[in-house]
Amino acid sequence: MTPSDAGPSACPVAMPPRTTCGFLEVPERRDAPERKIKVGYAVHASTAKDRKSDPVVYMSGGPGSASMQLTGFLSQMFPDRDVVTIEQRGSKYSEPVLGCPETAEALLGQLRRPPADVGAAAVRCRKRLQEQGVDLRGYNTKEIAADVVALREKLGYDSWNLFGVSYSTRVMMDVAAADPKGVRSVVLDSYLPESVNWYDDADRNLADTAARLNMKDAFEAMTARLNATPAQVTTTDPLLGKAFEARISGDDVATIMAEALHEADFAAVAPAMVGALAKGHDELLRALADAVGEGLVSHEFGLYHAVQCQDEVPFNAYTTKSRLFTVNGDKAVCDAWQLPKSKPVNATTKAPVYVVGGQYDPTTPTRTTKPATEALPGARFEEFPRASHAVFLTSPCARRKIVEFLDAPAGGTASPCVDDAAGQPGDLHVTAAPYQISKSPWLAAPFALFALVSLIQLVAGALRGRALAAFGGLAGVAFAGLAGQSVYALVTRNETALAVGVPGTAVLYTWIAAASAALTAAALLRDRRWPQIAAAAVGAGFLVWWLTWFL
């Protein structure tokens, strides 16, 4: 197949060369095929001399996450294969888009007092979608899987390799069962077996991850403290573009962390953050509160809840009330929507299956993914240390082993490899200042002014033969360079760490800044002209800012 065969249209995101985008027209409900909808997809054609005839078809998770933006990343991962990325029906790059700002706003409203009524918001969303002609019963895993099969037939591939992550692992297992002749192999990253009742497991999964990260006691202490005395945190509502005061309890923090721990970088710094929160460092909560708003724009919540209300929520017992407001919010939506319960598929396949999981994954933990893998014929499972959810995005080792699997799906275990500890933040000094500066760069003005004045002092002192002033400026420049370099090194390893603090070495460098201020003050005793007075004032002011606000 060549790109022109794909029915090209303008791609909604930047794509690598030799990529075309299109729409697959399908019935909204295959049992009532009159109304048609469009499913977005992209096809990247490999130019490798040893190009394989069987492509990789990828779908993101969610439900409700977009897929096309990963086309370039996947084309680099699989340079010798065509790469097809397919959207979920109702997602961002399909038509119609099942956005549901009403329920997204209500979920954020769980941090307000009184909390928003999620069920009432869901009713408003469903009414609006119905007025647009949308039948939510057509948005479920069975229909999404049928879309994948239909796309293979449209594109004309004899067979391809399925690649799913998180929720879409269920989709790809259904595809493998429905289209066995068209499936060469299956890769499942962060496998969510149909047999798992995710909502009933959510609290335990989070507790297990806290234990794996060796922060169980601190996590419980933090939760208890903030449940007893919730914190008031200023954050921004991304849907309204306005700041508001969020009231955050320990259970709210637990909910946010259950989502944040999907990221390996956050898992690496979570013990430091939880330990600090357990001791009362509530200033760190701003980053977590902001993460809630950011998460609300990452999914199309109409699609998300349509799938969950048919394929997941009805199969959970809810014998105890969850501490997680997302779990309770999803149930409130489903109680309001009253969509029909899907029939279990119990999908299996004879195609080779490779399942990868992360050590710190709070959503699809090894406890559930490994036994489910062992129940599949011809499947093998591998857990990756220090990884979390969606392993392939952060683990070069996992990407290499997935490629090796595709090269020989029926072969033995791929060669061993271990990711380095590049994402580990090392010793952190807890402070919220770097995160606040990332949101309001002008807050770093004292640091920039101190560095500039130190540089001028160094040059002027050296040119005029004033040793004390020159050495004072040199110490200030050295401090600024060393402190800046340590923070930059941290960011290159793990940008998320700035939400928790700065490297411990940055604190040690304070002595160099103090020496600069002392030398500058000594130079002032010999030269009381205004440039030296200004330099001394800036140095003293910077130390106050550094010691009382930044650190």
N, C-alpha and C positions, 0 to 999 in steps of 0.2 A: 504494500500500500504506500502511496506517496501522499504528501501533505494535502495536495489538491483534492484527494478523494474524500477528505474529511468534511466537506461542506463548510468551507472557511467563513468565518465572520471575524469582526474586530475582537481581539483579545481584551478582556477587561483589566488585565494586569500585565506588567512587563514580562516578556517571554524570551527565551533564547532563540537564536536563528533556527530556521526550519521547523517552526512550531505554528500550527494553525488551531483555531478554536471553532467550535460549532455548537449547535443545539441538537439534541435528540428529542424528537417529538413522540410523546407516549401518552396513553390514557391516564387521567388522574386516578381513576379506579379501573382496573382491568375487568372487574365484574360489572361495570357500568361504563363502557368505553366512549361514550359520546363526547365528554369534555376532555380536551387535550391540554397538556402542559409541556413545558420545555425543560430539558435537563442539560445543563452546560457541561462541556468537556473540552479538553485540549489534547492535541497529539504532537509530540516531538519526534521527528524522524532522525534516527541515528545516522551519522555519516562515517562510522567506523568501517574499515576494510573487512573486519571480521564480524560484521553485524549479524546478530542472531535473528532468526525469523520470528521468534516468540517474544512479544513485548512484555513490559510490566504495566499493569493497570493498578493505579493507586487511588484510594479514597481516604479522606481525613475522617476523624472521629466526631465527637460531640455527644449526641447528634446535633447537627446544625453548623458544624465547622466547614469552612471553605477548603478546597483542595488545590485549585489551579495555581496558587501562588508558590507552590512547591515544585512546579514543573522543572524549573531550572536546576534546583537542588538535586532532584531525582535524575535529571539527565546527566549530571556529573557523576552521580553514584552508579548509574548504569550506562556508561558511554557506548557500549556495544549493543544496546537494545533500544528499540522505540519505547517511549514512555507515554502512557495515556493517563491523564488525571481526569477523574469524573466527579462531578458535583453530586451531592444529594439533592433529590427533588425538594424544592422549597427553600434551598439554601441561597447564599448571597449571589451566586452567579448562575442561578436557574431562574425560570419564570413560571409562576409568580414566586416572589420572595416572601416567605412566611415570617416576616419580622413581627415582633410582639412587644413594642416599647411599653405597653401598659403593664405587662407582668415583669418586665425587666426593671421598670421603675419601682414596682411594688417590692421586688426582691431587695433592691437597694434600700427601700423604705423599712426593711426590718431593722435597720440601724437608727431609725428615727423613733421618737416617742410622742404619741403612741405609734406602734408599728403599723405599716400599711396593711390593708386587707388584700392579700394575694388572690383569694378566690374571686372577689368582686372585680379585680383588675382582669382576671382571666375571662370573666364573662364579657367584659367590654371588648377584649381582644377578639374573642370568638365571634361576637356579633359583627364586628367590623370585617373580619375575614369572610364571614358568610355573605355579607352584603357585596363583597367582591367576587362571589361565586365559588369560593374555596370550600371544598369538602374535606375536612380534616381526616376523615376515615381513609383517604387515599395516601396518607403520609405515614408509612410504617416500614418496618424492615423488609417484609416480604415484597412490597412494591419497589423499594429501592434496589433490592437484589435483582429483581426482574429487569430493572433499567440497565444494570451492568451487563446482563446476558444479552439484552437487545442491542447494546452498543457494540459488543463484539461482533454480532451478526451484521450490523450496519457497516462497520469498518472492514469487515472481511478477513479478520484474522482466524486461522484454523484453530489456534489455541494460544493462550497467554498465561502469564504468571500473576496471580492475585496478590496484592499487598494491601493489608488493612491494618489500622492502628486504633486501639481502644474500641469505641462503639463499632467502627466499620469492620472489626474482626468478625462480628456477628453477621454483618452483611456478606462478607467474603466467604464465610462458611456456608451461608445459604446459597450463594452463587455456585460454589463448588459442588454442592449437593444437587442443584437444579440443572447444571450444565457440565456434567462430568467429562464429556468429550472435548470441551473447550478449555479445560483447565489442565495446565502442565504441572504447576506447583502452587503452593500457598504459603505466604509469609504472614504471620500474625504477630504484631508488635503490641504488647500490653493487651493480651487476650482477655476478652470479656465473655466467658462461656454463657450460653443460654441457660444452663442449669443453675447459675449463680443468681441469688436474690440480692442485688446490689444494695438496695436501700436498707434491708435488714442487716447487712454486713458493714455498712458505712462507718458506724461508730467504732466497731471492733477493728476495722482496717486502719483507721486513724491511730487508735491506741497501739496497735502492733507496730506501725511505722515509728511512732514516738519511742517505743521500746528499742527498735532496731537502731535508732539514732542515739541511743543512750541518753534520752532526755525525758524518760517516763515520769520520774519524780518531779522534775522542774515543770513539766507540762501540766501535771495535776495541780501543783502549787499555783501556777499562773492562772489556771482556769478557776480554781477556788477563790483566789484573791479578787479577780475581776468580776466574778459572779457576785461576790459579796459587795464590791464597790466598783460598779462600771465606770469606765473612763469617758470623758467628754473629748472628742477629737474633731478638729475642723478638717473636712475633706470636700471634694468637689463632685457634684452630680454631673456626669458626662452627658446625660441626656438633656438636662436643662441648662448646663453650662453655668451653674451657680454653686457657691460654697454653702455648706450647711454644717451644723453641729451634729455629729454622729455620737450616739451613746453605745459604747462597745462593752459587752460583757465577756466573761471568759468563754462562754459557749459561742459567742460571735467570733472570737479569735480562733477557736477550734474550727469553726466552719471555714473561715478564710484560709487557714493553714491547710485544711484538707484539700483545697484547690491549689494553693501555692506550692505545696509539696510535689505537685506534678513536675515541677522544674528541678532538675538536678542541681542547678546553682543555688536555688533556695534551700534545698535539702542540706547542702553543705554548710550553710550558715544558720540553719534553724536552731541547732542546739545553743549557739551563742545568743540568738534573739530570745528564745524561750527562757533561758537562764536569766537574762537581763530583765525580761518582763516579770518573771517570778519575784524578782527583787524590787520591783516598782518602777522600772524605767519606762513609764507610759509614753514618753516622747517618741518611742519607736513605733507606736501604733499608727502614726500618720501614714507610713508606707503601706501598712496592711489595709487601712481604710481605703486608700487610693486604689489598691489592687481590686477591691470589690467593684468599683466603678469601671475600671479598665476591663474586667471580665465580662461586664454586661454588654459590651460592644463586640465581643468575640464570637457570639452565637446568634443564630436566628431563633428566638425563643418560641415562636409559633411552631416551627418545625420540631424543635427540641421536645416540646411538651406533647406534640401530636404523637411522636414516636414513643416517648416514655409512658404516656397514658394508655397506650395500647399494648406495648411490648414489654414493659418492665414493672411499673407500679402495681398493676393488678396481681402480679405473681408474688408480691411481698406481703408478709403477715402484719407488719406494724404492731406487734404485740406490746412494744414499749415505745414511748415517745423519744425520738432522736434529739440529741443536743444540737444537731446541725440544722440551721434554719433553711438551708437549701433542700434538705430531705423533706422537711415539713412543708416548705413552700411548693415543691413539686406535687405532693399529695393534695394540697389545697387546690391547685390548678386542676388536677385530674378529677377530684371530687366535683368541681364546678363543671367540667366539660363532659363528663359521663360518656366517654368514647367506648366503643366495644372492645372487649378483651380479645387479643389475638390468639390464634391457635398455636400451641407449641410446635416447633418444627423438628427439634432434635436433629439438626443437620450434622452430617458426617461426610467423609470423602475418602476415596482410595488414593487420591493424589498425595504425593509427599508434602508434609507440612513441617515448617520450622517456626517455632514459637520462641520469642525473646521477651524477657521481662526484666524489670529493674529492681534492685535490692530494696529501694526505699519507696516503691510505688504504693500510694495509699488507696488506689482505686482498683487495680488489678494485681493484687499481691500474689507472690509465689504460692501461698497457702491454697489459693483456688485455681491458679492457672496451671500449675504443674500437674495436679491430678487430672484436670480436664484434658491436658495434652496427652497424658499417658493412656487415656481412654480412646484416643484417636489412633486408628491403625496407620503405621508408617509415619508417625509424628515424633519429633524430638523437641525438647525444651532446654533453654539455656538462660540462666540468670546472670546479669551483668552487675558487678560490684560498683557502688557509688552512683549507679544510674537510678532514674525514677521512671516516670511515665513517658511514653513515646521515646523509647530508647534510641532509635536510629537517628533522631535529631541531634543528640548530644554525644553519642558514642562512636568514634571512628572505628573502634574494634567491632561493634555490632554491625556497622555498615559493611565492613570487609567480610564478615562471616555470612551476612545475607547474600552478598554477591557470590561468594564461594558456594553457597547452597544452590543458588540459581544455576550456576555452572554445572553442578552435578547433584540434582535433587535426591536421587536415589543412592548417592554415595554415603560414605561414613561420616563421622563427626568432623567438622571443619577444624583446621589447625587452631591451636589455642592462641589467644592474644588477650592482653590486659591493657585497659586504658590507663594513661598516666594520671597523676594526681593534680593535673593542671588547674582544675576547678576548685581545689581546696583553698580556702582563704587564709589559712595559717592563724597565728595569734591575732585577735582583734581587740581593739579598745572600743568599748561600746559608746557611741555618740550618734545622735540624730542629725548633727550638723551637716555632714556630707549630703544626706538625702534632701535636707531643706535647701541647700545650695543648688542641688540639681534642679529643683523646682523654681528657685529664685536666685539666679547667678549673681545678682548684685550683692547678695549677702557675703560673697567672697571678697568684696572690695578692700577690707583691711589687710588681707593676705597680699593682694596684688599691690596695694600701696606700699606695704612694708618691703616687698621684693624690689619695687622700682626705686624707692628711696635708698635702699641698701646698695643697689647697683650704682646710683649716682654718687653716693658717698664713697664707694670703693674707687671709682674713677677719679673723682675730684681729689680725694685724699692722696692717691698715688701720684697724681700730676703735681700736687702742691707740696709733696714731701711730708704730709701729716700722717704719721704712722698709725696713731691710735684710731683716727677716723677711717683710714684705709682698712685696718684690720677689723674694725667694727662693721664696715660695709661688707668685707669679705665673709665674715661670719654670717651676716644676714643673708647674703646671696647663697652661701653654702647651705644654710638651713632651708631656704625656699626651694633650692634644687633638690636636696635630699628628701624633704617632706613631699614635694610634688612627685618625685620619682617613685616613692614608696606607694603613694596612692594610685599613680598610673599603673604600676605593676599589679596592684590588687585588682584594678578594673579590667586589665587584660586577662586576668585569671578568672575573675568572677565579679561581674558588674553588680550583681544583686547584693554583694557584701556591703556596698556603700549604704544600704538601708539599715545596716546594723552598726557600722563603725569604720574605723581606719586601722591600718596595721599598727601593731604595738610599737614598731620601730619609729613611727611618726611621733609618738609620745616621747621617746628617748631623745629625739632631735630637739626637743624643747630647750635642752641645755645649751645648744648652739645659739638659739634665738636669744636666750638669756645672756649669753656671753656677748652677743652683738649689742644688746641694749646696754650692758655694763661698759663695754669699750666706748660706745657712743657717748654715754654719760661722762666717762672720764675725759674724752676729747672735748666735751662741752666746758669742762672746768678750765681748759687751756684756751678755748676759742669760743667766746660767748656771742658770736655773731649769729644772725637769724638763720642761716642755712643749718648750722649745727644745732641750734635750738629746735628747729623743725624736725631734724632727724631724730633727736632724742625724744621729742614728743610722740612722733610716729612709732618709734621702737617701744616706748612704754605703753602706748595705747594698744599696739598690736599684742603685746604680752597679756594685757588684761583681756582682750577679745579672745585670744587663743586659749587661755587657761580657764576663763569663766564661761565662755559660750561654746567655742568649738570642741574643746575636750570635756 
